[in-house]
Amino acid sequence: MVRYVYDFTEGSRDMAGLLGGKGSNLAEMTRLGLPVPPGFTVTTEACRAFLDSGGAPAGMWGEIAERLTAIETATGRALGQPEDPLLLSVRSGARFSMPGMMETVLDIGLNDESVLGLAKVSGNARFAWDSYRRLVQMFGSTVMGVDSARFEDSLAALKTARGVTDDMHLSADDLAELVGTFKELIHRETGEHFPQSPTEQLHRAVLAVFTSWNGARARLYRRREHIADDLGTAVNVQRMVFGNLGSDSGSGVAFTRDPATGRPGLYGDYLPDAQGEDVVAGIRNTVPLTELERLDPGSYARLRAHMETLERHYRDLCDIEFTIERGTLWMLQTRVGKRTAEAAFAIASALADEGLVTEDEALSRVAGEQLARLMFPRFDTSGTGAPLARGLPASPGAAVGAVVFDSAEAVRRAATGEKVVLVRQETTPDDLPGMIAAQAVVTSRGGKTSHAAVVARGMGKVCVCGAEELAVDTSARRCTTPDGTVVEEGTVVSVDGSAGVVYAGAVPLTDSAVIRFLADGSADEDGEGVVDAVARALGRADAVRRLEVRANADTPEDAARARRFGAQGIGLCRTEHMFLGERRKLVEAMILAPDESARERALAALLPLQRRDFTGILEAMDGLPVTIRLIDPPLHEFLPDRTELAVRLAAAEARGVEPGPHDTELLDAVNRMHEENPMLGLRGVRLGLVVPGLVAMQVRAIAEAVVERTRAGGSPRAEIMVPLVGAVEELRIEREEVERVLAEVSRESGVPVHCPVGTMIELPRAALTAGRIAAEAEFFSFGTNDLTQTTWGFSRDDVEAAFFSAYLDKGIFATSPFETLDRDGVGRLVRIAVEEGRAARPGLKIGVCGEHGGDPDSVHFFHAAGLDYVSCSPFRVPVARLEAGRAALEGTDGGDTR
């Protein structure tokens, strides 16, 4: 029989898949003997069963009743009893943290009768009616579907009528009146009365949490964070403890280290006389956690001890929620905390120094995506004036955009390509679409543990919170600074999430400390800590990785930069990029050549230019392999645009001017070479087979560059790659031409020239016939850009703008297949080609040179598929190095590399 409910005393953190992250961690804290209010968890299996059938699975309510009885016995209170009632919280808890994306209902068990009993036993009528108000408001919106704004409007109207601005200044009578207003609102909006039965409240709240798994904001968040849709959420039912019982009570959120910088110490927010939702919602400004030491020294000391216990037990930064009820500390949640990229590297390094994790575990705690963020530019504020506002540096980075004041406007403007900054008093989970669309988020309320801060850090968004001096008026769509400066919607601002500062206008950018270190080994004092941590992680990754990391580079400058970033060679040098600029005229001459002699003259003019390019690249990469791809794109790309040329000729004719013969020849050539789908036309190996002399010129330039570098004392390692091969016969014919020219240059120069000849696997047919192609190829390199296009039948230049956003919204894609490799389709072709290629030619060198070579998730796939190297843009080389190391740790004791 399937079991659906577990008491906190029965679980552990190893059961996160069944109990969810929150439930498994509550069980773990209970096992550690920490003060956790008693409760139980309804499993993710129950949620999945409910979502599949639309009803609670058989036996679930009976198990809940049994566990509830145990809590009632332990506490001496009963749910729904008129005097001193047991009250419950009902919270979601998915396996992976989804802050604020699903539902919570507090104070379950209050009704018109028990609220009077609670007032009597607590001696605090205001507290009792405040708790009842919260229940009716949460239940009405979460369970019964009333727009939450309607409740907020009623609350705002009451405060206006009473002449107060803070909820805390409403009396017990005011709150009792508000409860009545809320109940009338529910009845008017739904036709139902607020349920007075505590059991009905509990049952409906549990099902509402299940249902919220498929809510719009939860689905959006999962897509953003690549969390599977079929996991479901657990539900945690727990005895309520109250932080809103007066000045000796309160709620807070704490981190065992600074989640923004990684520095050790206690960080967090505390709010006296408040429930936990008030802290993360940012509706009241908190005090620093250190203030708790003055307010309640005993609770502060106990909290510090518990935090130290948890960090050493979890061996990581812990994010903790707690409540103090009349001087008694209760631990309500812990989890491994979300952190910025800077903090991730700093914490991993510090934990290794402290002996809490091994060097391999430290490497598994950081990710390539985080390293990429640290390489982003920072603001150069040397010439800026005074900032518009200052707040808390909640999530670092530099972002520039036009100010918007609501989520919908952020999404609308971002869809047109405009960069925006979302400014709010505080964010709620409903603001998630706007936070995703924005470059940065600024709030006038809340601290580092507010919703805006937590979600922004998780997404890597720039964020400044608690900019109290900004008076944000969302209805007027503007904000005002203390000196009277009005910032209207659409005004461009610059947000520095590292310093917690907002500037007017677009502040210029400068290289980050990490990119400077990677480029030339320098490090300024401010960035020294994170630079050391990054260097340590990269050093360990280089020590354990099996995959080599090469770079895609087409110039000596790019090659030199890639080498400084740690590239072990060039995996893709695109020769066609050398035909651009002033050399385009020589390509035109080759295309327009009326006879073989004219074509040879044009090719002869290109030869020394290509040779010079190759010589420079081989010098920059001396001793390392340089894979040079022969010309790939259609030749017509080197001619003027067909439409522009036709318009120019038509305009000349309309003016009665005789068009120039060159333009006429160009248009004739463009028309002659025009293809409806050039990406599937005359390009790659096909060009080499039908355009006489083209391949020979390129190979001779490569060979002569090798000779020049060899005579200069260098160690050139050029490799020649034939693109777009679909049949082994194509490669055989072209390889014969390549080897003929290499032998010719060797005889002429007296310098032996050997360049391995391989091919790109970028067509499905090539992957499926890799065994035959390997007979003629000394190496393979997957061109995953074209392989993705031809496997999916997508034209990348057209489809990404046309319908990819819709596919992402509908969940057809978790991410673009051009960003992260499609493992099921394209990945299967890769595996087939690797297996069959090496079966035909044992020891076949295989790499990848498409954009996926620098994508963190794809690097893990290439490691598992048995490739020898990945190649990516120079700036992605450090990311690929790090991920190649992490990939090598998968399946070892290196830890979770998710």
C-alpha positions in Angstrom: 0.0 0.0 0.0 1.3 3.4 -0.9 2.0 5.7 2.0 1.2 9.4 1.5 2.0 11.1 4.9 5.2 11.1 7.0 5.7 12.7 10.4 8.7 15.0 10.7 10.2 12.4 13.0 10.2 9.8 10.2 12.0 11.6 7.4 15.5 12.8 6.5 17.1 15.1 4.0 17.8 12.1 1.8 14.1 11.9 1.1 13.8 15.2 -0.8 12.2 13.5 -3.9 9.4 12.2 -1.7 9.0 14.8 1.0 10.2 17.8 -1.0 13.0 20.1 0.0 11.2 21.8 2.9 9.7 18.6 4.3 13.0 16.6 4.2 14.9 19.5 5.8 12.3 19.9 8.6 12.7 16.2 9.2 16.5 16.6 9.3 16.3 19.4 11.8 14.0 17.3 13.9 16.5 14.5 13.8 19.2 16.9 14.9 17.2 17.9 18.0 16.6 21.5 16.9 13.3 23.2 18.1 11.0 22.4 15.2 7.2 22.8 15.7 5.6 19.3 15.3 4.1 18.5 11.9 3.9 16.1 9.0 4.5 16.1 5.2 2.0 15.0 2.5 4.2 13.5 -0.2 4.9 14.5 -3.8 3.4 11.1 -4.7 0.1 12.3 -3.3 0.4 15.5 -5.4 1.1 13.6 -8.6 -1.9 11.3 -7.9 -4.2 14.3 -7.3 -3.0 16.0 -10.5 -3.5 12.8 -12.5 -7.0 12.1 -11.2 -8.3 15.4 -10.0 -9.0 14.0 -6.5 -7.2 13.1 -3.4 -5.7 9.6 -3.5 -7.4 6.9 -1.5 -6.3 6.8 2.1 -4.7 10.2 2.2 -7.2 11.9 4.4 -7.2 9.0 6.8 -3.4 9.3 7.1 -3.6 13.1 7.6 -6.2 12.6 10.4 -4.0 10.0 12.1 -1.0 12.4 12.1 -3.1 15.3 13.2 -4.3 13.3 16.2 -0.6 12.8 17.1 0.0 16.5 17.0 -3.1 17.2 19.1 -2.0 14.7 21.7 1.6 16.1 21.8 0.4 19.7 22.2 -2.7 19.2 24.3 -4.7 21.2 21.8 -7.2 20.2 19.2 -8.0 21.7 15.8 -11.1 23.7 16.1 -11.6 23.6 19.9 -13.1 26.9 21.1 -10.6 27.4 23.9 -6.8 27.5 23.2 -7.2 26.0 19.6 -4.5 24.2 17.7 -3.7 26.3 14.6 -1.8 25.0 11.6 0.3 26.3 8.7 0.0 24.6 5.3 3.0 25.2 3.1 4.2 23.9 -0.3 7.6 22.3 -0.5 8.9 21.1 -3.9 12.1 19.1 -4.3 13.9 22.1 -5.7 13.4 25.5 -4.2 10.8 27.6 -5.9 10.6 30.7 -3.6 7.1 32.2 -3.5 5.9 30.3 -6.6 3.3 28.1 -4.9 0.8 28.6 -2.1 0.8 29.0 1.7 -2.0 29.3 4.1 -1.4 30.2 7.7 -3.6 30.1 10.9 -5.8 27.2 9.7 -8.3 26.4 12.4 -9.6 29.8 13.3 -13.2 30.6 13.0 -15.7 33.0 14.5 -15.8 31.0 17.7 -12.1 30.0 18.2 -10.8 33.5 17.5 -12.4 34.5 20.8 -10.8 31.6 22.6 -7.4 32.5 21.1 -7.9 36.1 22.3 -8.7 35.0 25.8 -5.9 32.4 26.2 -3.2 34.7 24.6 -4.4 37.8 26.5 -4.0 39.7 23.2 -7.2 40.3 21.3 -5.3 42.2 18.6 -3.1 39.3 17.9 -6.1 36.9 17.6 -8.0 39.1 15.2 -4.8 39.8 13.2 -4.3 36.0 12.8 -7.9 35.5 11.8 -7.6 38.4 9.3 -4.5 36.7 7.7 -6.3 33.4 7.5 -9.4 34.8 5.8 -7.2 36.8 3.4 -4.9 34.0 2.5 -7.6 31.4 2.2 -9.8 33.7 0.2 -7.2 34.4 -2.4 -5.3 31.1 -2.4 -8.1 28.6 -2.0 -11.2 30.4 -3.1 -9.8 32.3 -6.0 -10.6 35.9 -5.0 -8.2 38.5 -6.5 -5.7 39.3 -3.8 -5.7 42.9 -4.8 -9.4 43.2 -3.6 -8.2 42.3 0.0 -5.3 44.8 -0.2 -7.7 47.5 -1.4 -10.0 46.8 1.6 -7.1 46.9 4.0 -5.8 50.2 2.4 -9.3 51.7 2.7 -9.5 50.9 6.4 -6.1 52.4 7.1 -7.0 55.5 5.3 -10.3 55.7 7.2 -8.4 55.3 10.5 -5.6 57.8 9.5 -2.8 55.3 9.8 -0.2 54.1 7.3 1.0 50.9 9.0 -1.0 47.7 9.7 0.5 47.7 13.2 -1.6 50.8 14.1 -4.9 49.0 13.5 -6.7 48.0 16.7 -8.3 44.7 17.5 -11.7 46.2 16.8 -10.4 47.5 13.4 -9.1 44.0 12.5 -12.4 42.4 13.6 -14.2 44.8 11.3 -11.8 43.9 8.5 -12.4 40.2 9.0 -16.1 40.9 8.4 -15.3 43.0 5.3 -13.1 40.1 4.0 -15.8 37.5 4.5 -18.4 39.6 2.8 -16.0 40.1 -0.1 -15.5 36.3 -0.4 -19.3 35.7 -0.4 -19.9 38.4 -3.0 -17.1 37.2 -5.3 -17.6 33.4 -5.0 -21.1 32.8 -3.8 -19.6 30.8 -0.9 -19.2 31.6 2.7 -15.7 31.4 4.3 -15.7 27.9 5.8 -16.0 27.7 9.6 -15.0 24.0 9.7 -11.3 23.7 10.5 -11.2 20.3 8.9 -12.6 21.7 5.7 -10.1 24.6 5.9 -7.3 22.0 6.2 -8.5 19.8 3.4 -9.1 22.6 0.9 -5.7 24.2 1.8 -3.8 21.0 1.1 -5.5 20.6 -2.3 -4.9 24.3 -3.2 -1.2 23.8 -2.6 -1.3 20.7 -4.9 -3.1 22.7 -7.5 -0.6 25.6 -7.3 2.1 23.3 -8.7 0.5 23.9 -12.1 -0.1 27.6 -11.5 1.1 30.1 -14.2 3.9 31.5 -12.1 5.1 28.1 -10.9 5.2 26.8 -14.5 7.1 29.9 -15.7 9.6 29.5 -12.8 10.2 25.9 -13.6 10.9 26.6 -17.3 13.3 29.3 -16.3 15.1 27.1 -13.8 14.8 23.9 -15.9 12.9 22.0 -13.2 10.8 19.1 -14.5 7.0 19.5 -14.6 6.2 16.0 -13.4 7.9 16.2 -9.9 4.9 17.6 -8.0 5.1 19.4 -4.7 4.8 18.1 -1.1 2.7 19.8 1.5 3.9 20.5 5.0 1.4 20.8 7.8 2.8 22.2 11.0 1.7 23.6 14.3 1.6 27.4 14.1 4.0 29.4 16.2 3.4 33.1 16.4 5.8 35.9 15.8 3.0 38.5 16.0 2.3 38.2 19.8 4.0 41.4 20.7 7.4 43.0 21.1 8.9 39.8 22.6 8.0 37.9 19.5 9.0 38.2 15.8 10.1 36.4 12.7 13.2 36.4 10.6 15.3 34.9 7.8 19.0 34.2 8.4 22.0 33.1 6.3 25.1 31.4 7.8 27.2 33.5 5.3 26.5 36.5 3.2 24.6 35.2 0.1 25.8 38.2 -1.9 29.6 38.0 -1.2 30.1 34.7 0.6 31.8 36.4 3.6 31.4 34.4 6.9 29.1 35.6 9.7 25.4 36.0 10.4 23.4 37.8 7.8 19.7 38.3 7.6 16.6 40.2 8.5 14.4 40.3 11.6 10.9 41.8 12.0 9.5 42.2 15.6 5.9 41.4 16.2 5.4 39.8 12.7 4.7 36.5 11.0 7.2 35.1 8.6 5.3 36.1 5.5 5.8 39.7 6.4 9.6 39.4 6.2 9.9 37.9 2.8 7.0 40.0 1.3 9.0 43.2 2.1 5.8 45.0 3.2 7.6 46.3 6.3 11.2 47.3 6.5 13.1 44.8 8.6 16.0 45.4 11.0 19.4 43.7 10.6 19.7 40.3 12.2 22.4 41.7 14.5 19.7 43.9 16.1 18.2 40.8 17.5 21.1 40.5 19.9 20.0 43.7 21.6 16.3 42.9 21.5 16.5 39.3 22.7 20.1 38.2 23.6 19.0 34.7 24.6 17.2 33.9 21.4 20.1 35.4 19.4 22.6 33.1 21.1 20.5 30.0 20.6 20.0 31.0 16.9 23.7 31.4 16.4 24.3 27.9 17.9 21.7 26.3 15.7 23.0 28.1 12.6 26.5 26.8 13.3 25.1 23.3 13.8 23.3 23.4 10.5 26.2 24.8 8.4 28.5 22.1 9.7 25.9 19.4 9.1 25.0 20.5 5.6 28.6 21.6 4.9 27.2 24.6 3.0 25.6 28.0 3.2 22.2 27.5 5.0 19.2 29.7 4.5 17.0 29.6 7.7 13.6 30.8 8.6 12.7 31.2 12.3 10.1 32.6 14.6 10.4 33.7 18.2 7.2 33.3 20.2 7.3 35.2 23.5 11.0 34.5 23.9 11.0 30.9 22.6 12.9 30.3 19.4 11.5 27.9 16.8 13.2 26.8 13.6 10.7 26.7 10.7 12.9 25.9 7.7 16.4 25.4 6.4 17.8 24.8 3.0 21.0 25.2 1.1 20.8 28.9 0.3 20.7 30.5 -3.1 23.7 32.7 -3.6 25.3 35.1 -6.1 28.1 33.9 -8.5 30.7 35.7 -6.4 29.4 34.1 -3.2 29.4 30.6 -4.8 33.1 30.7 -5.5 34.0 32.4 -2.3 32.0 29.9 -0.2 33.3 26.8 -2.0 36.9 28.0 -1.5 36.3 28.9 2.2 34.6 25.5 3.0 37.5 23.7 1.4 39.9 25.8 3.6 37.8 24.9 6.6 38.0 21.2 5.8 34.2 20.9 5.5 34.5 19.8 1.8 37.2 18.3 -0.4 38.7 20.2 -3.4 36.5 18.1 -5.7 33.4 18.9 -3.7 34.3 22.6 -3.8 34.5 22.4 -7.6 31.1 20.7 -7.8 29.6 23.6 -5.8 30.3 26.2 -8.6 29.1 26.3 -12.2 30.1 27.6 -15.5 27.1 29.8 -15.7 28.2 31.5 -12.5 31.7 32.0 -13.8 30.3 33.6 -17.0 28.4 36.1 -14.8 31.7 37.1 -13.0 33.2 37.8 -16.5 30.4 40.3 -17.3 31.5 43.9 -17.4 31.1 46.2 -14.4 30.3 49.9 -14.3 33.1 52.5 -14.5 31.8 55.0 -12.0 34.9 57.3 -12.0 33.1 60.0 -14.0 29.6 59.6 -12.6 27.8 62.1 -10.4 25.8 61.4 -7.3 23.5 58.4 -7.5 19.8 58.6 -7.7 19.3 56.1 -4.9 21.1 53.7 -2.6 19.9 50.4 -1.3 21.1 47.0 -0.4 23.3 45.1 -2.9 21.0 42.1 -3.1 22.4 40.6 -6.4 25.5 41.9 -8.1 26.2 42.9 -11.6 25.7 45.9 -13.9 22.6 46.6 -15.9 21.2 49.5 -17.9 17.6 49.9 -19.0 14.5 52.0 -19.1 12.5 52.2 -15.9 9.1 50.5 -15.8 6.8 50.2 -12.9 4.9 46.9 -13.4 5.5 43.4 -14.7 3.2 43.7 -17.7 5.0 46.8 -19.0 8.4 45.1 -18.5 7.3 42.1 -20.6 5.8 44.3 -23.3 8.8 46.5 -23.8 11.3 43.6 -23.5 9.4 41.8 -26.3 10.3 44.7 -28.6 14.0 44.4 -27.8 14.1 47.3 -25.3 16.1 46.8 -22.1 14.2 47.6 -19.0 14.6 48.0 -15.2 11.7 46.9 -13.1 11.1 49.3 -10.1 8.6 48.4 -7.4 7.9 49.1 -3.8 8.3 45.4 -3.3 7.9 42.4 -5.6 5.5 39.5 -5.2 5.5 36.1 -7.0 3.1 37.6 -9.5 5.9 39.9 -10.7 8.0 36.9 -11.9 7.4 37.5 -15.7 8.5 41.1 -15.3 11.6 40.1 -13.3 12.6 37.6 -16.0 12.1 40.2 -18.7 14.0 43.0 -16.9 17.7 43.5 -16.8 17.5 44.5 -13.2 15.1 44.9 -10.3 15.0 47.8 -7.8 12.7 47.9 -4.8 12.1 50.6 -2.2 11.3 48.1 0.5 12.7 44.8 1.7 16.1 43.4 2.5 18.4 40.7 1.3 15.9 38.1 2.2 12.9 39.6 0.5 11.2 38.0 -2.4 12.9 40.3 -4.9 16.4 39.5 -3.5 16.0 35.8 -3.3 14.5 35.3 -6.7 16.9 37.7 -8.4 19.9 35.9 -6.9 18.6 32.6 -8.0 18.2 33.9 -11.6 21.4 35.8 -11.7 19.6 39.1 -12.1 21.0 42.4 -10.9 19.0 43.6 -7.9 19.0 46.5 -5.4 16.5 46.2 -2.5 15.4 48.5 0.2 16.2 51.8 -1.6 14.0 53.6 1.0 14.8 57.1 -0.3 12.9 56.3 -3.6 9.2 57.2 -3.3 7.7 54.8 -5.8 4.3 55.7 -7.2 3.2 52.9 -9.4 -0.2 54.4 -10.3 1.5 57.6 -11.5 4.3 55.5 -13.1 7.1 57.4 -11.6 9.4 57.6 -8.6 10.9 60.6 -6.8 14.3 61.0 -5.1 14.8 62.9 -1.8 16.1 66.0 -3.7 12.8 66.1 -5.8 14.2 64.5 -8.9 11.3 62.8 -10.7 12.1 59.6 -12.6 9.3 59.0 -15.2 8.6 55.6 -16.8 11.0 55.2 -19.7 13.9 57.0 -18.1 17.2 55.2 -18.6 19.0 54.3 -15.4 22.0 52.2 -14.5 21.8 49.7 -11.6 24.9 48.5 -9.8 23.8 45.4 -7.9 27.3 45.0 -6.4 27.3 48.4 -4.7 23.5 48.7 -4.2 23.4 52.0 -6.2 21.2 53.4 -9.0 22.5 56.0 -11.3 20.8 58.3 -13.9 21.6 57.5 -17.5 23.8 54.9 -19.0 27.0 54.5 -17.1 30.0 53.2 -19.2 31.3 49.7 -18.6 34.7 48.3 -17.8 36.1 44.8 -17.5 35.4 42.8 -14.4 38.2 41.8 -12.0 37.8 38.2 -13.1 38.1 38.9 -16.8 41.2 41.0 -16.2 42.7 38.2 -14.3 41.9 35.6 -16.9 43.2 37.9 -19.7 46.5 39.0 -18.2 46.8 37.7 -14.6 46.2 41.0 -12.9 43.8 41.5 -10.0 42.8 44.6 -8.1 42.4 44.7 -4.4 38.6 44.8 -4.5 38.4 41.6 -6.7 41.3 39.7 -5.1 39.1 37.4 -3.1 36.9 36.2 -5.9 39.8 36.0 -8.3 41.6 33.7 -5.9 38.6 31.5 -5.6 38.0 31.4 -9.4 41.7 30.5 -10.0 41.5 27.7 -7.4 38.4 26.2 -9.0 39.8 26.4 -12.5 43.1 24.9 -11.3 41.2 21.9 -9.9 39.0 21.6 -13.0 42.1 21.5 -15.2 43.6 18.8 -12.9 40.6 16.4 -13.1 39.1 17.0 -16.5 39.4 14.6 -19.4 38.1 16.9 -22.1 40.5 19.3 -23.8 39.2 22.8 -24.4 40.0 24.6 -27.6 38.7 27.9 -29.0 37.0 29.0 -32.1 39.3 31.8 -33.4 39.8 33.3 -36.9 42.5 35.9 -36.2 45.9 35.9 -34.5 44.5 38.3 -31.9 41.6 36.0 -31.0 44.0 33.1 -31.0 46.3 34.8 -28.5 43.4 35.8 -26.3 42.1 32.3 -26.3 45.5 30.9 -25.3 45.6 33.4 -22.4 42.2 32.1 -21.3 43.6 28.6 -21.2 42.6 27.2 -24.6 44.6 24.1 -25.7 44.4 24.8 -29.4 42.0 26.0 -32.0 39.1 23.7 -32.8 37.6 25.9 -35.5 39.4 28.5 -37.7 36.8 29.8 -40.2 38.7 30.7 -43.4 35.8 32.5 -45.0 36.0 35.3 -42.4 39.4 36.1 -44.0 37.6 36.9 -47.3 35.7 39.9 -45.8 36.5 43.6 -45.8 38.9 44.8 -48.5 39.4 41.3 -49.7 35.8 40.9 -50.8 36.8 42.5 -54.2 39.2 39.6 -54.8 36.5 37.1 -54.1 34.2 39.0 -56.5 36.9 38.8 -59.1 37.2 35.0 -58.6 33.4 34.6 -58.9 33.1 36.8 -62.0 36.2 35.4 -63.7 35.3 34.9 -67.4 37.8 32.0 -67.8 40.1 29.8 -65.9 43.1 32.1 -66.3 41.2 35.0 -64.7 40.1 32.8 -61.8 43.7 31.6 -61.2 44.9 35.2 -61.0 42.2 36.0 -58.4 43.1 33.0 -56.4 46.8 33.8 -56.7 46.1 37.3 -55.2 44.2 35.7 -52.3 46.9 33.2 -51.6 49.5 35.4 -49.8 46.8 37.1 -47.8 45.5 33.7 -46.5 49.1 32.5 -45.9 49.8 35.6 -43.7 46.6 35.0 -41.7 47.5 31.3 -41.1 51.1 32.1 -40.2 49.9 34.6 -37.5 47.4 32.1 -36.0 49.9 29.2 -36.0 52.4 31.5 -34.3 49.9 32.5 -31.6 49.1 28.8 -31.0 52.6 27.5 -31.5 52.8 23.9 -30.4 49.0 23.5 -30.1 46.6 22.1 -32.7 44.9 24.5 -35.1 42.0 23.1 -37.0 41.4 25.1 -40.2 38.0 24.6 -41.9 38.0 25.1 -45.6 35.5 27.6 -47.0 32.0 26.8 -46.0 29.3 29.3 -46.8 27.8 29.9 -50.3 29.9 32.1 -52.5 27.0 34.5 -53.2 27.4 35.7 -49.6 30.5 37.5 -50.7 28.6 39.4 -53.4 26.4 42.5 -52.8 22.8 42.0 -51.7 20.6 40.9 -54.6 17.8 43.4 -53.8 20.0 46.3 -53.2 21.9 45.7 -56.4 18.7 45.5 -58.5 17.4 48.7 -56.9 20.6 50.5 -57.7 20.5 49.4 -61.3 16.8 50.3 -61.6 17.4 53.7 -60.1 20.2 54.4 -62.6 18.0 53.4 -65.4 15.2 55.6 -64.2 17.6 58.6 -64.2 18.6 57.7 -67.7 22.1 56.8 -66.6 23.8 53.8 -68.2 24.5 51.3 -65.4 28.1 50.3 -65.0 29.2 47.1 -66.5 30.6 45.8 -63.2 27.2 46.2 -61.5 25.5 44.4 -64.4 28.0 41.6 -64.1 27.5 41.4 -60.4 23.7 41.2 -60.7 24.0 38.5 -63.4 26.3 36.6 -61.1 24.0 37.0 -58.1 21.0 35.9 -60.1 23.0 32.9 -61.5 24.1 31.8 -58.1 20.8 32.6 -56.2 19.4 29.7 -54.2 16.1 29.5 -52.4 17.7 27.8 -49.5 21.4 28.5 -49.7 22.2 26.7 -46.3 21.3 23.5 -48.1 22.8 24.4 -51.4 26.2 25.0 -53.0 28.5 25.3 -49.9 31.1 23.4 -47.9 32.7 20.4 -49.6 30.4 21.0 -52.6 32.2 24.3 -53.4 35.5 22.6 -53.3 34.3 20.0 -55.8 32.8 22.4 -58.4 35.0 25.5 -58.1 38.4 24.7 -59.6 41.4 25.8 -57.7 39.6 27.0 -54.5 40.6 24.2 -52.3 44.1 24.0 -53.7 44.6 27.8 -53.0 43.5 27.4 -49.3 45.5 24.2 -48.7 48.7 25.7 -50.3 48.3 28.8 -48.0 48.0 26.5 -45.0 51.0 24.4 -46.0 53.2 27.4 -46.8 52.3 28.9 -43.5 53.4 25.7 -41.8 56.7 25.8 -43.7 57.3 29.4 -42.7 56.7 28.7 -39.1 58.8 25.6 -39.2 61.7 27.5 -40.7 61.3 30.1 -38.0 61.8 27.5 -35.3 58.2 27.1 -34.5 56.1 24.0 -33.9 53.0 24.4 -36.1 50.3 21.8 -35.8 47.8 22.7 -38.6 44.8 20.4 -39.2 42.6 20.7 -42.3 38.9 20.2 -41.9 36.4 19.6 -44.8 32.9 20.9 -44.0 29.4 19.7 -44.8 30.4 16.2 -45.9 27.4 13.9 -46.4 29.0 11.1 -48.3 32.4 9.4 -47.9 33.0 9.8 -51.7 33.0 13.7 -51.3 35.6 13.5 -48.6 37.7 11.0 -50.5 37.9 13.2 -53.6 38.7 16.3 -51.6 41.2 14.6 -49.4 43.1 13.5 -52.5 43.3 17.1 -53.6 44.5 18.2 -50.2 47.2 15.6 -50.0 48.4 16.4 -53.5 48.9 20.0 -52.6 50.6 19.2 -49.3 53.0 16.9 -51.1 53.7 19.5 -53.7 54.6 22.1 -51.1 56.7 19.6 -49.3 58.7 18.9 -52.4 59.0 22.6 -53.3 60.1 23.7 -49.8 62.1 20.7 -48.7 60.1 20.9 -45.4 57.9 17.9 -44.6 54.3 19.1 -44.2 51.8 16.8 -42.6 48.4 18.1 -41.8 45.8 15.6 -40.6 42.7 15.8 -42.7 39.3 15.4 -41.1 35.7 16.4 -41.5 32.8 18.2 -39.8 29.9 16.0 -38.9 27.1 18.4 -39.3 24.5 16.5 -41.4 22.4 13.6 -40.1 23.6 11.5 -43.0 27.2 12.0 -42.0 26.4 10.9 -38.5 24.5 7.9 -39.7 27.3 6.8 -42.0 30.2 7.8 -39.7 31.7 4.4 -39.9 32.3 4.7 -43.6 33.4 8.4 -43.4 36.0 7.5 -40.7 37.8 5.5 -43.3 38.8 8.8 -45.0 38.9 11.1 -41.9 41.7 11.4 -39.4 39.4 13.3 -37.0 35.8 14.3 -36.6 34.5 17.6 -35.3 30.8 18.0 -34.8 29.3 21.2 -36.2 26.3 21.2 -33.9 24.8 24.4 -35.2 24.2 22.9 -38.7 23.5 19.5 -37.2 20.8 21.0 -35.1 19.3 22.9 -38.0 19.3 19.9 -40.3 18.0 17.5 -37.7 15.1 19.7 -36.6 14.5 21.2 -40.0 15.0 24.6 -38.6 16.6 27.6 -40.2 18.2 29.3 -37.2 18.1 32.7 -38.8 14.4 32.6 -39.2 12.8 30.4 -36.6 14.2 31.8 -33.4 12.3 35.1 -33.8 9.3 33.4 -35.5 8.2 30.9 -32.9 10.8 29.9 -30.4 9.3 32.1 -27.7 5.9 30.3 -28.2 7.6 26.9 -28.0 9.4 27.9 -24.8 6.1 29.2 -23.3 4.2 26.0 -24.2 7.0 23.8 -22.8 7.9 22.2 -26.1 11.4 23.4 -25.4 13.0 23.7 -22.0 15.6 25.8 -23.7 16.6 26.7 -27.2 18.2 23.6 -29.0 20.7 26.1 -30.4 21.8 27.0 -26.9 21.8 23.6 -25.2 22.2 20.4 -27.2 19.1 18.4 -27.8 20.2 15.1 -26.2 17.3 13.0 -27.5 17.7 13.8 -31.2 20.9 15.6 -32.1 22.6 13.9 -29.1 21.7 10.5 -30.3 23.2 11.2 -33.7 26.4 12.3 -31.9 26.5 9.1 -30.0 26.0 7.0 -33.1 28.7 8.8 -35.0 31.2 8.5 -32.1 30.5 4.7 -31.7 30.6 3.9 -35.4 33.5 6.2 -36.2 35.7 4.7 -33.5 34.7 1.2 -34.5 36.0 1.9 -37.9 39.1 3.8 -36.8 40.1 3.1 -33.2 41.6 6.1 -31.5 39.7 8.6 -33.8 40.1 12.1 -32.4 36.6 13.6 -32.0 35.6 17.1 -30.9 32.8 19.7 -31.3 33.1 23.2 -32.6 29.5 24.5 -32.6 28.2 27.0 -30.1 27.3 24.1 -27.8 31.0 23.6 -27.1 30.8 26.4 -24.5 27.4 25.6 -23.1 27.7 24.1 -19.6 25.0 21.5 -19.9 26.2 20.4 -23.3 29.8 20.1 -22.1 28.6 17.4 -19.6 26.9 15.6 -22.5 30.1 15.7 -24.7 32.1 14.3 -21.8 29.7 11.4 -21.3 29.6 10.8 -25.0 33.3 10.2 -25.1 34.5 13.3 -27.1 38.1 14.3 -26.8 37.6 18.1 -26.8 35.2 20.9 -27.0 35.8 24.2 -28.9 34.1 27.5 -28.2 34.5 31.2 -28.4 37.6 32.6 -26.5 35.5 34.2 -23.8 33.7 30.8 -23.1 37.0 28.9 -22.7 37.2 29.4 -18.9 33.5 28.3 -18.6 34.2 25.2 -20.7 37.3 24.4 -18.6 35.3 24.6 -15.4 32.4 22.5 -16.7 34.7 19.9 -18.2 36.2 19.4 -14.7 32.8 19.2 -13.1 31.7 16.7 -15.7 34.6 14.5 -14.8 33.4 14.4 -11.2 29.9 13.2 -12.0 29.5 9.7 -10.6 32.4 10.2 -8.2 32.5 11.5 -4.7 32.7 15.1 -6.0 29.1 15.8 -5.0 26.0 17.1 -6.6 26.9 18.7 -9.9 23.3 19.5 -10.9 
